[in-house]
Amino acid sequence: MTTRRTFFRQAAGALTLPAFLPETYTQSLPIADAGLKTAADWARDEDFWSWVKTEFTVSPNLLNLNNGGVSPQPKAVQDAHIRFYQYANEAPSYYMWRILDQGREALRSKLADLAGCSAEEIAINRNSTEGLNTVIFGLNLKPGDEVVLTKQDYPNMLNAWKQREKRDGIKLVFLDLNVPVENDEYYVSQFVQAFTPRTKVVHITHLINWIGQLLPVRKIADEAHKRGIEVIADGAHSFAHVDFKIPDLGCDYFATSLHKWLCAPFGSGMLYVRQNKIPNVWALLSNNEPDGPDIRKFESLGTRSFASEMAIGTAVDFHLSIGAARKFARLHYLKNYWAERVRDVPGVRLHTSLKPEYAGAIALFSIDGMKPGEIESQLLGQYKIHTTPIAWENINGVRVTPHIYTTPKDLDRLVTAITTIAGKQTLAGKQKKS
């Protein structure tokens, strides 16, 4: 037996936890074999994950399975946010600009360490949209230059590129991907076939939000770089979800929303720009050197929520205490737990891979004869299960996104609901035919 505080220090390599964490950390948790377990073993350790659940203040009645939209924060992050917010309100212009603002460099280093890159390549901002728009609008492109992207990319990014097309006369080359596909070479070949001598940029969504498909960004990036093409990676759903470091992707630019899988305060994000590429990107919100080599030129936001920004550090600590490999193993296990139980139910179709190299926590399902909105409405109205209906391009279904506080018992509730709804739909179909 050991204390929970001791466990987290052991699990994270003696991390120093924030001083304001609640005293509940001193309660005991059995981890006699902590050093012997694999990530897969930890994924099934319900004693451990049931304790993790207590660190979240989620509703005990409404089952939230739309964590892909925005994730709740653990109590420690909420407490840090509130503490910094109240601190700033004692004398805002003094405490925000002279005290809290001084914590940004330490936070930048902490995020860079998590991302596996230099602190001089990380800018702290508010979300993926802001980070990616900074790059999309900041790159020097001229009429006729081509950008390769897909119809399955996120709408905010598509709209940004369409604005550049309309304003600057660049050419957008859209791929229409088949998803899911459990074959890296399919995706690589789709992108490579679209490259021409005029292609200047390729935009790749690392983890497609609609369906949970992971794309082989590194393989695509390597092919792009052979042809002198720059690579933008949308990591909104992959960072702090999938176990990787940003340089592993081989991309030139990357942005993510930290309020998703890192469980940081709402409206917090991060932009990565490879250091030698920084001068090539104009700052979206300009400063005195918008075409300079300093990553900080992308942080000229004016007055921001310093409390939200500083509490990101506590979210990083919480993430590290669990461990990236352990966290991904659990998220993948939870997705497969419910998906494997419904995939053979008559009328139910699963549209996401069960393999960890192609998907993590996010999965999409459909029921024959029902629109996504109808399924979502029944899940919420009859079972109080919150999901997301998806109808986008060639993707139709209901997206289910558990998180580390979700339990198998929660997902049993989902399985029962899907089975019941599908059963009624199948019966109604048979009666209609007769």
N, C-alpha and C positions, 0 to 999 in steps of 0.2 A: 504494500500500500504506500502511496505517496500523496502529496497535496496536488491540487490542480495547478496551482502556480508553478510547483516544481516540475510537473509534467510538461507544461508548455515551455519552460526553459530547456528541458531535455530535448523536446521534440524540435525546437527551433534553434538548437545550438547555443543555449544559454543567452537567448535574447533578453534584453531588459524590457520588462513590460511597463506600461504607463502607471504612474503612482496612483492615479485616481480610479483604477479598476476596482470593482466592488469586492467586498470581503467574501463573497460566495466562492471566490477562487481558492479559498483556503479549505473548502470541503474536499473530502478524499475521493479518489478515483483509482480503481485497480488497474495498473499498467505494468505488471511484473515482467511481461515479455516485450516491453516497448521497443527495445533495441533489436528484436528478432523478427518483428512483423514486416511484411512487405506492404506496399501501398494497397494491393488487392485485399490483403488481410484486414487492413484498417478500414477499407471501404465497407466491410460487413460487420464492423465492431459497433453494435447498436448501443452499448453502454457509453462509448465515447461520443457518438453522434447525438445521442439523446441529451447529453450534457451540452453539446454545442447548441442544440435547439434552445436551451434555456437562456442562452446569451442573446437571443433575438426576442423582440417584443411583438411578434406577429400575432394576428388574430387567432384565437383557439377555435373559432367557429367557421369563418370564411377560409377555405383552403386556397391559398394563393399559388397558382401554378403558372403565373405570368412573370416570373422573375427575370425573363429575358428583356422585358420592357425597362424595368428599373428594379434594382434589388433593395430590400430593406437593409438597414445598417444594424450591426450588433450594438448592444447597449453601451459598450465602451466607446464606440464611435459617436453615438448620440450624446453621451455625457461630455466627451471632448468638445464636440461642436457647441453644445450649450455653454460649457465653461468658457470657451474662447469668445463666444458671442456676448456673454455677460461681462467678461473682462473688457472687451472693446467698448462696451457702452458706458464704462466708467469715465472715459474721456476719449471719444472716437478718434479724432485726428491724431492724438498722441499715441494711444495704444495700437491703433491700426498701422500707422505709417512708421512710427519709431520703434515699436516693439514687435508686433506680430509679423510685419513685413520682413524683419530680419531673419525670420525662420525659413524663408523660401529657399535659401541656398542649401540648408541642411535637408529640407524636404526634396529638393531636386536631386541631391546625392542619393537619398534613400530610394527614390523612384528609379534612378538610373541603375542602382545596384539590383533592384528587382527586375528591371528590364534587360540587364546584362550589357549595358552600353556606357558611354562616357556621360557624365553630368552635363558636359558642354553640348550634348545632343538632345536634351530634354527641355521642353517648354511646358509649363503648367497652365492649363486653360480650363474651359468649362465643359467641353464635351467633344465627341467625335466629329460632329458636324462642324464645329468651329475649327478644329484642327485640320480636318480635310479641306474645308473651304479655304483656309489659309494657303495651303499648297496649291489647290486647284486654281485659285485666282492669282496666286503669286508667281507661278511659273511663266517664263518668257516663251510664249507660243505665238506663231504668226499664221495668217490665213493659209489654209491648205495643210497645215500640220495635222497629223492624225493621232487620235487617242482611242485605244481599244478598251472597251469595258463591256459589261454584260447587262442584260435586261433584269437579271436577278439581284443587281446591286441595290443599295438602299436609296429610296426616293430623294432624300436631301442631296445626296451626291450626284445622282442623275440630273437633278434640276440645276445644280451648280455647273455641271459640264454643259448642259443645254444652254445655260446663260452665256457661257464663254463661246459656244458655237454661234449663238445669235449675235453676240456683241463683236466677236473677234474673227469670225469666219473660219474657225478650225473645223475639222471634220471628225465626227464621232462614228466609230465603227462598233456596232453592237453585236455581241454574241448572245445566242439564246440557248443556254445550257440545259441539257437534260439532267435533272436531279431527282432522286439520288443516283449516283454512279460510284461504284467501288473500284475505281480504276484511275490511277494518277495520270496515265498516259492519255486517257480520253481528254482530260481537262487541258493538259499541256498541249496536245495537238490542236485543240480548238483555238487556243490563244495564238500559237505559232502560225497557224494557217491564216490568221487575220493580220499578222504583221506584214508591213510593206516598207520600202525604203523611206516612206514619209511618216512612219509611225514614230512618234516622239515620246509617248507616255503610255503605259498600261496601268489600268486601275483594277486591283484585285481585292475582292472581299474575302478575307481569311476564313471567316465562318459565316455562311449565309444565314441571315437572321430569320428568314421565313421558314426554313426547313432544318437548319442545324448542320448542313453539309460543310465539311472542312475541305478547303481547296489546297492543292500542293503548291503553295506560294513560292517556296524556294526553287522548285524545278522550273516554274514559269519564269521567275525572276532571272535565273541563270540563262535561259534562252533569250530573254529580253536584253540582258546586258551584252550578250554576244553580238547583238545587232545595234548597240548604242542606244537602247531604249531605257528611259527612266521608269522606276517602279514605285507606285503608290499602293500601300496595303491598308485596307480598312480593317482595323482590329477591334472594332466596337464590342464584339461578342467573344473574342478569343482571349484577350488579355486578362490574366488572373482567373481564367477558366481552363484553358488548355495549358499544359506544362511546356513552356518554351521560353526562349529569350529572343528579343527582337532581332539581333544580328543573325539568328538562325534562319530567318526568312529571306535574307539577302536583299531586302527592299531598301530604297533610298529614303522613303517617307512612310510614316506610320502614325496613326492616331487612334485613340481609344477613349471611351467614357469610363471613368473610374467609379461612377455610381452604379455601374452594372455589376460585374462579377467581383470587383475588389470590395464592394460594399462600402464605398466611401460616400461622403455627403452628396446629396442631390446637386447636380450642376457642377461636377468636378471632372476634369479630363486631362489628357496628356498628349502632347505632340512630340514625335521623334523625327529629327532630320539628320541624316548622316552628315557629319561635321563638314566635309568638303563640299556639301551641297547647299549649306546655309546661305552663302552669298548669292546663289542662283534664285532664291525665292524672296519676292518682295513681301514685306510685312503687310498683313491684311488691315490692321489698325496701326497706322504709321507712327514711327518715332523719329529721332534725329538722324538715324542711319538705317533706313528701311531696306537697303540693299547691302548691309554690312555683314560681317562674319559671326556676329554674336547671337547665340540662340535666344537671348533675352529680348531681342527685338520683336519676338512674337508674343510678348507678354504685356504689351502696352494697352491694357484693358481699361485703364482709368480705375475708378473706385470699384472694388470687387468685394465679395464676401470673404474676408480674411478668416473668419471662423470656419467656414466650410473648407477653405484651402488648408489651414493648419491641421484640421482633423483628419485629413488624408493620411497623415503619418500614423495615426492610431489604426486606421484601416489596414495599412501595410503591415503593422505589427501583428494584427489579428490574423491576417492572411499567412504570414510567415510562421506564426505559431502553429497553424494547422499543417502547413507545408503544401507546396504546389502539386507535387506528385500525388500526395494523399487526397488532396481536394479534387483533382481531376478524376482520380479513381472512384471516389464517392459519387461525383456527379454523373459519370458514365454508368456506374452501377445502378443508380436511381432511375435513369432513363430506361435502361434495359429491363429493370425490375417490372415496370408497368407495361412496357412495349411488348415484352415476350409473352405476357399474360393475355394480351388482347389481339395479337397479330393473327391468331387462328380463329377468332370469333367470327361466325358467319356475318358477312356484310361489312366487316371492319378492314380497312386497308392502312398499312403503315408505310409512310413515305420517307423514312429516315434510316440510315444505316445503323446497325447494331455494333459495328466494329469501331474500336476506339481511335483508329487512325482516320476515320471518316466522320465521326460525330462525337459530341460530348453529352451535355445535358439536354439540349433542345431536340425535340422530335415533333413530327407532324403526323396526324392520322385523319382519316375520313371515314364516313359511313355511307355506303351505297344508297342513293336516292335522297340524300339529305344535303342541304347547303351548309357550308361552314357556320354561318350565322345561326341556323336552326339548332345545330349541335351545341354551339357555345351557349345559346339561350337556355337550353334545357339543362346543361351542366350547372349553370349559375342559378337558374330559377328553382330547379327541383333538388339540387344537391349542394348548392352554395360552393361550387368549385369555379374559381376564376381562371379562365384560359383566354386565348386570343384567336378569333377567326381570321383566316388568311385566304384572300382571293387576289393573287398577284401573278400576272403573266400566266405561266403554265403550272402554277402552284395553287392548289386548293385544298383546304383542310383546317383542322384546329391545331394550333401550336400549344404544346405542353412543355413548361419549363420549371422543373423543380430546382431547389437550391440545397445547400448543405444543412439547412435546418429542417428540410422535408424528411419525413420518416416513411419507411415501407408501409406502415399502417395508414398513413395519409394516402399513399398511392393505391392501397387496397380499396379505399373509398372511390378513387377514380376508376379503377378497374371495374368495380361493381356498377358504377354509373354508366360507363361506356357499354358494358355487356347488356345492361338492361335497356338502354336506349336503342342499341343495335337490334336486340331481340324483338322489341316492339315494332321497329321499322321493318324487319324481315317478315314478321307476322302480318303486318298491314299490307305488305307487298303481295303476300300469298293470298290474302283475302280479296284483294283487288283483282287478282288474276282469276280467282274462282267465281 
